[in-house]
Amino acid sequence: MNLVLPRKGDILVVCPTELDDDGLALARVDIGEGPTHRRLRVKVRGALPGDRVEARVESRVRLDVHTRMVSILEPDAHRITPRCRHARYEVDAILCGGCTLQALGYERQLALKRQRIVHAMAVENVALEVLPTRPAPKIFGHRHKMELSFTARFAPTEKGGIARGVALGLHPPGYRWEVVELAECHLLSPAMSAFLPALGQIFSDEALGLLAWDPRHEAGFLRNLIVREAQRTGDRMLEIVTTALDPVTVGGEPVAAADLMARLGARVLEEARAHDVAASSLLWTVQISERGKPTVMRTTVLAGAPTLTEHLRVGGRDLVLEVDPRAFFQPHPLAAEGLIEEVVQRLGSARTVLDLYCGTGTLGLAVSPSCERVVGVELVPEAVESARKNAARNELAATFHAGDVGAVVADPAFRAALGPVDVVLLDPPRTGLLPGALAALGALEPPRLIYVSCKPESLARDLRALEAIGYRPEGPAQPVDLFPQSHHVETVVSLTRVGSA
């Protein structure tokens, strides 16, 4: 007897129990018996774990079934009304996708994040106790950085549509060319959230006739608008990212790109003042991307400072940090203070700490008062330069090196200058540790590691790989929420080398 698998358009009744890697509600559904038995992974956009819903099948790839919620038969007891209009689910509406859990009470969000880590460890057969997720001090208005995209806004015509102006917003999941234009975003400060519509109108002015970058045709001028907001200092940076097009056609006439950006910058600042949004920095960055060549970012300061200043309070003192526009910085600075405190508590007595994937040096500089020396390694040169300036500004004993983590740590000259290492801090990107970094750690043989992970699945894989080179978890894992309203979670794990004193 043939097994009938779900087809596009079918309506399923499912009860999701967990979140998948993308933050979608996931139900595991058994069909068939004996030799025909299959377990489907049914992903339901719009649903939450704990709901009982009707879902319409949109596609199926082998045993992964992608669906969209049609109706809620029984809501989860922790369901609430989302604060943001863009997070309120409608069957055929396109949501911005930035807040996958905003319809869920915060305590339930924290529990699901811990559950995601527990599941990831079970999949990789890693024995690790996972503590309850440490909550964030703010669950709205906390976001340090938001990267918005420009795309074409189409006006209907007899022939199907013509590009008229630009739209500014976020790409919803599964969409590469379209954006949801944001009327508000409660992850940003209330003032910045209220300013977003006016900001979009500046660039969509039909009198300018500007075009958004379209990679399909390699044409257009406007790429992105990046907003950064400091939580402690109140600094705010706006960065307009464009292509290298010069001159730019405005109102049918060619205009030098620098002149156009000066005019646009003046309008942005004028509107910002009218909306009580003080901008400490306004930058223009030209992104030059050519096939087969590294991407080049050339930044011009239109107004204010070239960097943003933020303070992190750790161990009773303020760490003053200068954040370069190209450097990574923690998405929730106030919650990052709790994460840093967790790392400092796990550090113990250490003379030399090696900080890998150090970014602007946040973790390394925070632990510096607790040890004799910190040495950081980071791939992005701009981040390393910021880290060096931050060390000097805070009068801390830390040095930083630019380069690939695996290559730098494996370099004999670097190893000779480094000497014995007591603790290695690891804060890799979402993909986790690359083979070169793992090999370098195996050769270095530090007695202890502190791993700060931003993705449970890559953490679990890396813990298995670290076990193969002699490292075992020491004590429980501590989840820390730096991403309220989403499925993302940070996890801090300590590891000890087997046989080390």
C-alpha positions as semicolon CSV with decimal commas, in nm:
position;residue;x (nm);y (nm);z (nm)
1;M;0,000;0,000;0,000
2;N;0,142;0,339;-0,101
3;L;0,202;0,594;0,172
4;V;0,015;0,922;0,106
5;L;0,231;1,221;0,199
6;P;0,092;1,574;0,239
7;R;0,056;1,775;-0,080
8;K;0,044;2,149;-0,149
9;G;-0,290;2,290;-0,042
10;D;-0,374;2,012;0,205
11;I;-0,504;2,122;0,546
12;L;-0,339;1,955;0,846
13;V;-0,433;1,971;1,214
14;V;-0,112;1,979;1,416
15;C;0,014;2,064;1,766
16;P;0,368;2,211;1,750
17;T;0,583;2,137;2,054
18;E;0,913;2,315;1,984
19;L;1,097;2,574;1,774
20;D;1,314;2,481;1,477
21;D;1,647;2,644;1,383
22;D;1,465;2,929;1,206
23;G;1,225;3,003;1,492
24;L;0,923;2,834;1,330
25;A;0,684;2,623;1,537
26;L;0,763;2,256;1,473
27;A;0,538;1,951;1,502
28;R;0,663;1,596;1,457
29;V;0,389;1,388;1,295
30;D;0,399;1,010;1,254
31;I;0,228;0,858;0,950
32;G;0,209;0,501;0,831
33;E;0,298;0,184;1,018
34;G;0,571;-0,076;1,005
35;P;0,782;-0,052;0,687
36;T;0,585;0,253;0,569
37;H;0,628;0,449;0,891
38;R;0,757;0,804;0,847
39;R;0,801;1,092;1,089
40;L;0,726;1,427;0,928
41;R;0,874;1,757;1,048
42;V;0,583;1,997;1,001
43;K;0,693;2,362;1,023
44;V;0,405;2,603;1,082
45;R;0,452;2,974;1,008
46;G;0,235;3,180;1,241
47;A;0,186;2,911;1,505
48;L;0,354;2,882;1,843
49;P;0,457;2,575;2,040
50;G;0,157;2,475;2,249
51;D;-0,102;2,581;1,989
52;R;-0,337;2,338;1,820
53;V;-0,388;2,473;1,469
54;E;-0,508;2,411;1,118
55;A;-0,222;2,460;0,874
56;R;-0,215;2,475;0,494
57;V;0,069;2,290;0,321
58;E;0,281;2,523;0,105
59;S;0,560;2,285;0,010
60;R;0,730;1,960;0,106
61;V;1,095;1,860;0,073
62;R;1,126;1,491;0,159
63;L;0,994;1,469;0,517
64;D;1,007;1,845;0,587
65;V;0,660;1,995;0,538
66;H;0,633;2,374;0,523
67;T;0,293;2,510;0,618
68;R;0,115;2,832;0,707
69;M;-0,136;2,856;0,991
70;V;-0,497;2,897;0,875
71;S;-0,671;2,905;1,212
72;I;-0,604;2,846;1,582
73;L;-0,820;2,568;1,720
74;E;-0,673;2,589;2,071
75;P;-0,421;2,863;2,157
76;D;-0,126;2,809;2,385
77;A;-0,205;2,936;2,734
78;H;0,082;3,187;2,708
79;R;-0,037;3,355;2,386
80;I;-0,065;3,736;2,403
81;T;-0,144;4,018;2,158
82;P;0,180;4,139;1,995
83;R;0,273;4,501;2,059
84;C;0,385;4,560;1,699
85;R;0,138;4,565;1,410
86;H;0,392;4,383;1,191
87;A;0,395;4,086;1,430
88;R;0,016;4,034;1,431
89;Y;-0,044;3,726;1,223
90;E;-0,291;3,715;0,935
91;V;-0,323;3,414;0,707
92;D;-0,217;3,581;0,382
93;A;-0,020;3,874;0,524
94;I;0,356;3,900;0,486
95;L;0,518;3,961;0,823
96;C;0,855;4,129;0,862
97;G;0,987;3,819;1,042
98;G;1,196;4,008;1,295
99;C;0,994;3,907;1,604
100;T;0,891;3,542;1,569
101;L;0,787;3,511;1,936
102;Q;0,624;3,845;2,012
103;A;0,283;3,673;2,043
104;L;0,416;3,469;2,336
105;G;0,457;3,572;2,700
106;Y;0,818;3,638;2,793
107;E;0,856;3,359;3,052
108;R;0,742;3,109;2,790
109;Q;0,994;3,255;2,543
110;L;1,274;3,189;2,792
111;A;1,159;2,831;2,848
112;L;1,150;2,758;2,474
113;K;1,503;2,893;2,430
114;R;1,631;2,656;2,697
115;Q;1,434;2,371;2,534
116;R;1,605;2,446;2,202
117;I;1,948;2,407;2,362
118;V;1,847;2,085;2,539
119;H;1,722;1,942;2,208
120;A;2,040;2,040;2,022
121;M;2,251;1,861;2,283
122;A;2,033;1,549;2,262
123;V;2,071;1,536;1,883
124;E;2,452;1,536;1,915
125;N;2,445;1,309;2,222
126;V;2,617;1,570;2,440
127;A;2,564;1,524;2,815
128;L;2,520;1,877;2,949
129;E;2,296;2,027;3,215
130;V;2,122;2,342;3,090
131;L;2,015;2,604;3,344
132;P;1,705;2,826;3,302
133;T;1,756;3,111;3,056
134;R;1,875;3,435;3,214
135;P;1,618;3,705;3,117
136;A;1,705;4,031;2,945
137;P;1,666;4,353;3,147
138;K;1,465;4,509;2,861
139;I;1,246;4,319;2,616
140;F;1,159;4,617;2,393
141;G;1,358;4,922;2,285
142;H;1,684;4,738;2,341
143;R;1,829;4,672;1,997
144;H;2,177;4,810;1,928
145;K;2,167;4,763;1,550
146;M;1,897;4,732;1,285
147;E;1,986;4,689;0,917
148;L;1,705;4,796;0,683
149;S;1,703;4,731;0,309
150;F;1,600;4,944;0,012
151;T;1,403;4,780;-0,270
152;A;1,194;4,907;-0,559
153;R;0,836;5,010;-0,487
154;F;0,618;4,920;-0,784
155;A;0,323;5,122;-0,911
156;P;0,060;4,931;-1,119
157;T;0,041;4,997;-1,493
158;E;-0,129;4,834;-1,790
159;K;0,186;4,633;-1,852
160;G;0,213;4,502;-1,498
161;G;0,403;4,761;-1,300
162;I;0,682;5,013;-1,308
163;A;0,939;5,095;-1,041
164;R;0,849;5,425;-0,875
165;G;1,061;5,531;-0,582
166;V;1,197;5,297;-0,321
167;A;1,065;5,105;-0,024
168;L;1,260;5,078;0,303
169;G;1,211;4,791;0,543
170;L;1,300;4,433;0,632
171;H;1,309;4,129;0,404
172;P;1,050;3,881;0,533
173;P;1,160;3,517;0,553
174;G;1,180;3,361;0,208
175;Y;1,180;3,693;0,018
176;R;1,496;3,825;-0,148
177;W;1,367;4,124;-0,346
178;E;1,072;4,258;-0,144
179;V;1,057;4,426;0,197
180;V;0,789;4,496;0,452
181;E;0,785;4,875;0,494
182;L;0,794;4,938;0,867
183;A;0,541;5,171;1,026
184;E;0,702;5,091;1,361
185;C;0,960;4,864;1,521
186;H;0,951;4,820;1,898
187;L;1,296;4,662;1,909
188;L;1,430;5,014;1,849
189;S;1,383;5,304;2,088
190;P;1,033;5,459;2,086
191;A;1,168;5,775;1,920
192;M;1,345;5,582;1,644
193;S;1,044;5,356;1,591
194;A;0,818;5,660;1,539
195;F;1,074;5,813;1,299
196;L;1,092;5,514;1,062
197;P;0,802;5,611;0,828
198;A;0,934;5,964;0,780
199;L;1,282;5,826;0,720
200;G;1,148;5,600;0,444
201;Q;0,963;5,891;0,281
202;I;1,284;6,090;0,242
203;F;1,433;5,829;0,008
204;S;1,108;5,743;-0,172
205;D;1,046;6,104;-0,278
206;E;0,934;6,073;-0,642
207;A;1,093;6,411;-0,722
208;L;1,433;6,250;-0,660
209;G;1,354;5,943;-0,864
210;L;1,618;5,737;-0,684
211;L;1,639;5,364;-0,751
212;A;1,717;5,087;-0,506
213;W;1,999;4,846;-0,584
214;D;1,870;4,545;-0,775
215;P;2,128;4,262;-0,784
216;R;1,932;4,086;-1,059
217;H;2,016;4,369;-1,300
218;E;2,317;4,514;-1,114
219;A;2,156;4,857;-1,125
220;G;2,038;5,117;-0,875
221;F;2,190;5,333;-0,604
222;L;2,043;5,278;-0,255
223;R;2,135;4,957;-0,071
224;N;2,077;4,975;0,305
225;L;2,008;5,202;0,597
226;I;2,174;5,091;0,921
227;V;2,061;5,224;1,257
228;R;2,274;5,188;1,571
229;E;2,156;5,304;1,914
230;A;2,364;5,304;2,233
231;Q;2,178;5,213;2,551
232;R;2,401;5,383;2,809
233;T;2,527;5,693;2,627
234;G;2,233;5,781;2,403
235;D;2,454;5,796;2,093
236;R;2,273;5,718;1,769
237;M;2,437;5,640;1,434
238;L;2,258;5,641;1,098
239;E;2,449;5,492;0,804
240;I;2,330;5,514;0,442
241;V;2,485;5,242;0,225
242;T;2,486;5,289;-0,154
243;T;2,647;5,150;-0,466
244;A;2,941;5,324;-0,632
245;L;2,716;5,482;-0,897
246;D;2,846;5,832;-0,975
247;P;2,692;6,055;-1,105
248;V;2,337;5,968;-0,999
249;T;2,036;6,066;-1,207
250;V;1,806;6,295;-1,006
251;G;1,502;6,450;-1,175
252;G;1,643;6,348;-1,512
253;E;1,975;6,525;-1,452
254;P;2,313;6,379;-1,351
255;V;2,424;6,478;-1,000
256;A;2,755;6,398;-0,834
257;A;2,699;6,130;-0,571
258;A;2,873;6,338;-0,303
259;D;2,647;6,636;-0,371
260;L;2,337;6,416;-0,365
261;M;2,437;6,256;-0,035
262;A;2,507;6,594;0,121
263;R;2,152;6,700;0,029
264;L;1,999;6,374;0,149
265;G;2,201;6,390;0,469
266;A;2,075;6,740;0,541
267;R;1,715;6,623;0,492
268;V;1,767;6,323;0,721
269;L;1,910;6,543;0,997
270;E;1,632;6,800;0,956
271;E;1,360;6,533;0,982
272;A;1,543;6,370;1,273
273;R;1,537;6,694;1,469
274;A;1,168;6,741;1,388
275;H;1,098;6,393;1,530
276;D;1,318;6,447;1,837
277;V;1,569;6,186;1,717
278;A;1,917;6,314;1,793
279;A;2,177;6,159;1,560
280;S;2,533;6,175;1,691
281;S;2,663;6,031;1,361
282;L;2,544;6,031;1,001
283;L;2,758;5,826;0,765
284;W;2,757;5,748;0,394
285;T;2,918;5,420;0,294
286;V;2,984;5,313;-0,063
287;Q;2,978;4,935;-0,099
288;I;3,192;4,811;-0,388
289;S;3,120;4,447;-0,470
290;E;3,283;4,279;-0,767
291;R;3,278;3,909;-0,847
292;G;3,594;3,738;-0,736
293;K;3,711;4,032;-0,525
294;P;3,669;4,120;-0,156
295;T;3,388;4,365;-0,083
296;V;3,516;4,716;-0,014
297;M;3,331;4,961;0,213
298;R;3,430;5,329;0,183
299;T;3,277;5,548;0,451
300;T;3,237;5,927;0,453
301;V;3,123;6,114;0,764
302;L;2,836;6,344;0,665
303;A;2,784;6,473;1,019
304;G;2,904;6,400;1,372
305;A;3,153;6,136;1,480
306;P;3,288;5,844;1,272
307;T;3,212;5,597;1,554
308;L;2,953;5,538;1,825
309;T;3,039;5,533;2,195
310;E;2,877;5,288;2,435
311;H;2,937;5,203;2,802
312;L;2,908;4,855;2,950
313;R;2,894;4,826;3,330
314;V;3,088;4,524;3,448
315;G;3,225;4,454;3,794
316;G;3,136;4,795;3,932
317;R;3,308;4,995;3,658
318;D;3,214;5,137;3,320
319;L;3,390;4,995;3,017
320;V;3,399;5,273;2,755
321;L;3,377;5,128;2,404
322;E;3,412;5,291;2,065
323;V;3,210;5,101;1,805
324;D;3,322;5,121;1,441
325;P;3,042;5,092;1,182
326;R;3,205;4,780;1,037
327;A;3,258;4,608;1,373
328;F;3,028;4,358;1,539
329;F;2,879;4,467;1,870
330;Q;2,641;4,286;2,103
331;P;2,278;4,327;1,982
332;H;2,146;4,396;2,335
333;P;2,414;4,589;2,528
334;L;2,231;4,582;2,862
335;A;2,176;4,206;2,844
336;A;2,538;4,165;2,729
337;E;2,645;4,297;3,069
338;G;2,485;3,989;3,227
339;L;2,655;3,762;2,975
340;I;2,992;3,922;3,051
341;E;2,936;3,877;3,425
342;E;2,872;3,506;3,361
343;V;3,200;3,479;3,171
344;V;3,393;3,666;3,442
345;Q;3,252;3,435;3,711
346;R;3,367;3,129;3,515
347;L;3,713;3,270;3,449
348;G;3,863;3,183;3,789
349;S;4,231;3,260;3,840
350;A;4,401;3,313;3,506
351;R;4,721;3,491;3,409
352;T;4,689;3,486;3,028
353;V;4,356;3,479;2,844
354;L;4,335;3,427;2,467
355;D;4,019;3,588;2,324
356;L;3,933;3,432;1,986
357;Y;3,677;3,593;1,753
358;C;3,715;3,896;1,978
359;G;3,532;4,155;1,764
360;T;3,578;4,499;1,918
361;G;3,730;4,334;2,226
362;T;3,423;4,347;2,448
363;L;3,472;4,014;2,629
364;G;3,850;4,036;2,649
365;L;3,848;4,390;2,784
366;A;3,577;4,301;3,036
367;V;3,784;4,014;3,183
368;S;4,112;4,207;3,163
369;P;4,095;4,341;3,523
370;S;4,064;3,978;3,642
371;C;4,385;3,854;3,481
372;E;4,735;3,971;3,392
373;R;4,712;3,972;3,013
374;V;4,454;3,941;2,736
375;V;4,542;3,864;2,373
376;G;4,265;3,889;2,114
377;V;4,236;3,761;1,756
378;E;3,973;3,882;1,506
379;L;3,936;3,857;1,128
380;V;3,789;4,207;1,067
381;P;4,068;4,471;1,069
382;E;3,831;4,757;1,159
383;A;3,713;4,565;1,465
384;V;4,072;4,503;1,573
385;E;4,153;4,872;1,540
386;S;3,850;4,952;1,757
387;A;3,961;4,693;2,012
388;R;4,307;4,850;2,034
389;K;4,161;5,196;2,083
390;N;3,921;5,060;2,344
391;A;4,208;4,899;2,535
392;A;4,403;5,226;2,538
393;R;4,096;5,429;2,632
394;N;4,026;5,203;2,929
395;E;4,395;5,163;3,022
396;L;4,375;4,784;3,007
397;A;4,653;4,532;2,939
398;A;4,524;4,378;2,618
399;T;4,669;4,334;2,271
400;F;4,482;4,245;1,952
401;H;4,578;4,078;1,625
402;A;4,399;4,084;1,289
403;G;4,368;3,764;1,088
404;D;4,197;3,428;1,053
405;V;4,174;3,266;1,397
406;G;4,308;2,927;1,287
407;A;4,597;3,075;1,088
408;V;4,701;3,324;1,357
409;V;4,696;3,072;1,644
410;A;4,886;2,816;1,435
411;D;5,162;3,068;1,350
412;P;5,484;2,972;1,538
413;A;5,587;3,336;1,589
414;F;5,249;3,420;1,744
415;R;5,266;3,111;1,966
416;A;5,616;3,197;2,085
417;A;5,514;3,552;2,179
418;L;5,194;3,429;2,339
419;G;5,351;3,180;2,580
420;P;5,136;2,962;2,809
421;V;4,762;3,025;2,799
422;D;4,534;2,960;3,097
423;V;4,192;3,021;2,940
424;V;4,069;3,060;2,583
425;L;3,750;3,260;2,524
426;L;3,559;3,146;2,215
427;D;3,283;3,362;2,067
428;P;3,255;3,236;1,708
429;P;2,994;3,330;1,444
430;R;2,673;3,130;1,408
431;T;2,843;2,867;1,195
432;G;3,069;2,774;1,486
433;L;3,435;2,676;1,484
434;L;3,606;2,608;1,154
435;P;3,841;2,305;1,124
436;G;4,147;2,534;1,126
437;A;4,045;2,686;1,459
438;L;3,978;2,343;1,610
439;A;4,317;2,215;1,492
440;A;4,491;2,521;1,637
441;L;4,317;2,471;1,973
442;G;4,420;2,108;1,974
443;A;4,784;2,206;1,920
444;L;4,770;2,487;2,177
445;E;4,619;2,263;2,450
446;P;4,492;2,534;2,688
447;P;4,369;2,386;3,017
448;R;4,030;2,562;3,002
449;L;3,787;2,704;2,745
450;I;3,487;2,933;2,786
451;Y;3,260;2,907;2,482
452;V;3,000;3,178;2,415
453;S;2,763;3,051;2,148
454;C;2,490;3,229;1,952
455;K;2,347;2,911;1,794
456;P;2,267;2,594;1,992
457;E;2,301;2,361;1,694
458;S;2,657;2,471;1,606
459;L;2,747;2,471;1,976
460;A;2,639;2,108;2,012
461;R;2,842;2,005;1,705
462;D;3,147;2,194;1,835
463;L;3,120;2,034;2,180
464;R;3,138;1,694;2,011
465;A;3,441;1,808;1,809
466;L;3,609;1,954;2,120
467;E;3,547;1,629;2,303
468;A;3,746;1,453;2,030
469;I;4,051;1,670;2,111
470;G;4,022;1,620;2,486
471;Y;3,774;1,876;2,626
472;R;3,473;1,807;2,847
473;P;3,204;2,047;2,972
474;E;3,266;2,170;3,325
475;G;2,944;2,246;3,508
476;P;2,612;2,349;3,351
477;A;2,546;2,564;3,047
478;Q;2,394;2,908;3,109
479;P;2,158;3,044;2,842
480;V;2,141;3,425;2,829
481;D;1,869;3,609;2,636
482;L;2,012;3,884;2,415
483;F;1,728;3,852;2,160
484;P;1,386;3,904;2,325
485;Q;1,089;3,837;2,094
486;S;1,295;3,599;1,876
487;H;1,414;3,237;1,900
488;H;1,783;3,331;1,920
489;V;1,973;3,267;2,242
490;E;2,331;3,294;2,369
491;T;2,482;3,008;2,569
492;V;2,790;3,010;2,793
493;V;2,971;2,678;2,846
494;S;3,294;2,608;3,036
495;L;3,522;2,322;2,927
496;T;3,826;2,159;3,086
497;R;4,099;1,965;2,914
498;V;4,101;1,606;3,037
499;G;4,412;1,540;3,244
500;S;4,498;1,908;3,298
501;A;4,587;2,008;3,652
